[in-house]
Amino acid sequence: MTFRTIVYTILALLFSTASFAATFAQLDTETVNALHKTQGTRLVDARNPNAFNGWAMQGEKHTGHLPAATNLAASWVTQELPRTAEVTAAKNLSDASSIIVYGYTVEQATTVANWLVEQGISTSKIALYKDSFAAWGNAGLPLERLPYYERIVPAQWVQEQLAEKKVLVVEASWGEGKVYKQNHIPTAVHLNTDLLESEDRRWNYLPVEEIRANLLSLGITADTPVVVYGEAGIDAARAAVAMQYVGVKDVRILNGGLHAWKEAKFKTERGVVTPQPATDFGTTEISTDLVIDMNEAKRILQDPNAELVSIRTWDEYIGNTTGYSYIKPKGRIKGAVWGHAGKDSYNMDDFRNPDNTMRDYHEIAAFWKEWGITPDKEVSFFCGTGWRASEALLYAQAMGFSKASLYDDGWHIWSMNPANPTASGTPER
């Protein structure tokens, strides 16, 4: 009898027993280790996305997730978040021959297992890892992590850093901060994105020295550790990339934004925090490769080892809509590949979980790979005016794309020149 036959016999016995008992089979570490690489078996991590990415959310010694696991957090189910069914369906778990669910506890895993049954997956396909997550690492078995998970931070880490006065928290959004004034993280200062870009520049970033001066007015220097969050998420990303560009050395994003802070049961404040201005930005270099111009974008289009990536809706990409009231031409940059986005020009659902945290990075990598977007290449992201592309860029950095940049002109400025090559319709691939 071959090893594969033995494995499938074990699965059949375990899962048939589960269906007769109307409960889920429970597997120990040795069995999960024997089964998890079997073709057709899927692992599901029921912990929150920060734990999945690599953060020690319960003080665990070994962090990350089981190899090739997908993240489906029990908290999305218990909070009844609207997009949970949509995100679950995108994981194609119904195609699996068997599913093993694990979490910090069996109870956490059971919540997700029951949810999968509600979504139409047979109980007989589902088993629980009864020893739970910590046992896997303690057994010396391999774990995977988001390569640079430290750049996408949980609310708990932010709270700890604030308690020790080690970070400056910045709420970034357009305008005077109407939402910020009603509800913000304690000590957070408001950054109006007009301090970073302007309509006169077609919403391109301002000159570096002007951005630096504006950041100094908020107390931000090259050496200030900063955590950014925003009303929409893309606003925070836009600010974070600008800070990186002008030389702020430690810039991170709050995973899930203010929602994550509230779900952690941390207090918020009303009103306005008055910034403490700084006078000297410090010695640092501009990240000249991080934000590129049109000439560089054209170079990338000619390079077989590089990709210019459109972070726009599919309808924008194929030319059905511009996505913006102030951008009239429809279509795409000829030669640009599609990197996904969301439902409209202000939405990034393709990159986000139901709680607005970063989507399982394996899934982002998979849909990027379909379009030739891989970490070994130089890639530059663009959208209409840079906001959505900034979020994609931050995720690419966290995923280990070492040659990633923002093409800040975007479709807006490219499409203003009729001499620039454009295309529409579904491209041949």
C-alpha positions, 0 to 999 in steps of 0.5 A, spaced: 500 500 500 502 506 497 503 512 502 498 516 498 493 510 499 494 510 507 493 517 507 487 517 504 484 511 508 486 515 514 482 521 512 476 517 509 476 514 516 476 520 520 471 524 516 466 518 515 466 518 523 465 525 524 459 525 519 456 519 523 457 523 530 455 530 527 461 533 530 468 534 527 474 529 527 479 532 531 487 531 529 493 531 533 500 534 531 502 528 528 496 526 524 496 534 521 503 533 519 502 527 515 496 530 512 497 537 510 501 536 504 496 531 501 493 533 494 486 536 496 487 538 503 487 545 505 489 548 512 484 554 515 487 559 520 482 561 524 486 566 528 486 574 526 490 576 520 495 579 525 497 573 528 497 569 521 502 574 518 507 573 524 505 577 530 505 574 537 498 576 539 498 571 545 505 571 547 506 565 543 514 563 542 513 561 535 509 565 530 506 565 523 502 560 520 502 553 518 505 552 511 500 554 505 494 555 510 489 560 508 486 565 513 479 565 515 478 569 522 473 567 527 472 574 529 469 575 522 464 570 523 462 572 530 462 579 528 457 578 522 461 582 518 458 583 511 463 581 506 465 574 510 461 570 505 464 573 499 471 573 502 470 565 504 467 564 497 474 567 494 478 561 497 475 556 493 475 551 499 469 547 497 474 544 491 478 541 497 477 534 498 479 535 506 479 541 510 483 542 517 481 548 521 486 550 527 486 556 531 489 558 538 484 554 541 479 548 538 473 553 540 476 558 535 477 553 530 470 550 531 467 557 530 470 557 523 468 550 521 461 551 523 461 557 518 464 553 513 458 548 514 453 554 513 457 556 507 455 549 504 461 545 505 460 538 508 461 536 515 465 530 513 470 534 509 472 538 515 477 536 521 479 540 527 487 540 529 486 539 536 493 540 539 492 547 536 497 552 533 502 553 539 503 545 539 505 546 531 511 550 533 513 547 539 514 541 535 519 544 531 515 544 525 515 549 519 511 556 519 510 561 514 510 569 515 508 575 511 516 577 510 515 584 513 509 583 517 512 588 522 510 594 517 503 592 518 501 593 525 496 591 530 492 595 534 495 592 540 502 593 538 500 601 537 497 601 544 503 598 547 508 603 543 503 609 545 504 607 553 511 608 552 511 614 548 515 610 542 511 612 536 507 618 533 500 616 531 497 620 525 490 620 522 491 621 515 485 624 511 483 629 506 480 636 509 480 638 516 478 632 519 471 632 520 471 624 522 478 625 526 475 630 530 469 626 532 473 620 534 480 618 534 486 614 537 488 618 543 494 623 542 493 622 534 495 628 530 491 629 524 494 630 517 490 633 511 493 630 505 493 637 502 499 637 505 502 632 501 499 633 494 495 638 490 490 639 485 494 644 481 499 638 480 494 633 478 494 630 485 501 628 484 506 629 490 508 636 492 516 637 492 520 634 497 522 640 501 515 642 501 512 635 504 518 635 509 516 642 511 509 640 512 511 634 516 515 638 520 509 642 522 506 636 525 512 634 529 515 629 524 522 628 522 526 623 519 527 619 525 520 619 528 517 612 528 510 613 525 504 609 525 498 611 520 491 610 519 485 613 515 478 614 514 478 610 508 485 606 508 488 608 502 489 615 505 493 612 510 497 609 505 498 615 501 501 618 507 505 613 508 508 612 501 509 620 501 513 619 508 517 614 506 519 618 499 521 624 503 526 620 508 522 618 514 525 612 516 520 608 520 513 608 517 508 603 519 500 602 517 495 600 523 492 594 520 484 595 519 485 602 521 480 605 527 475 599 526 481 595 529 483 599 535 475 599 537 475 592 536 481 591 541 476 595 546 481 601 546 479 608 548 478 614 543 478 621 543 474 627 541 477 634 539 483 636 536 490 634 538 495 640 537 501 638 534 508 639 537 512 642 531 519 640 529 525 644 526 530 640 523 528 634 519 534 631 520 539 627 515 536 622 510 536 621 503 530 621 498 528 615 496 528 617 489 526 610 486 520 609 490 516 614 486 517 614 479 515 619 473 513 618 466 519 617 463 521 611 468 514 608 467 515 608 459 522 604 461 518 599 465 513 598 459 519 596 455 523 592 460 521 584 459 523 583 467 518 589 469 511 590 470 507 597 470 501 595 474 494 598 474 491 598 481 484 600 478 477 596 477 476 592 471 471 596 468 476 602 469 482 597 466 478 595 460 475 602 458 468 602 460 469 608 465 474 613 468 472 612 475 473 619 476 468 625 475 475 629 473 478 624 469 475 624 462 479 619 457 477 612 458 482 606 457 489 604 460 496 605 459 498 600 453 502 594 456 500 595 463 497 589 467 491 589 471 493 588 479 486 588 481 483 594 486 475 593 488 468 595 486 470 603 485 475 608 485 475 609 492 475 601 494 480 596 495 476 590 497 480 585 493 486 587 497 482 587 504 479 582 509 472 583 511 475 587 517 479 592 512 485 588 514 490 586 509 488 580 505 491 573 506 498 575 502 498 568 499 491 570 495 494 577 493 500 573 490 496 568 486 492 574 483 498 578 481 502 572 479 496 571 474 498 577 470 506 576 471 507 580 477 512 577 481 517 579 486 523 577 482 521 583 477 521 591 478 514 593 479 511 600 479 504 601 481 499 606 479 491 608 479 488 614 477 492 619 482 496 614 486 491 613 492 489 606 491 496 604 488 500 606 494 496 601 498 498 596 493 505 598 494 505 598 501 503 590 501 508 589 496 513 591 500 511 587 506 510 581 501 518 582 499 517 586 493 524 589 493 524 593 486 517 596 487 515 603 486 509 608 485 508 611 478 505 617 481 502 621 475 497 615 474 492 614 468 490 622 470 496 625 467 498 619 462 491 620 459 492 628 458 497 627 452 494 624 446 501 621 444 501 616 450 499 609 447 493 607 450 488 601 450 481 598 452 478 592 451 480 585 454 487 584 453 490 578 450 494 574 455 
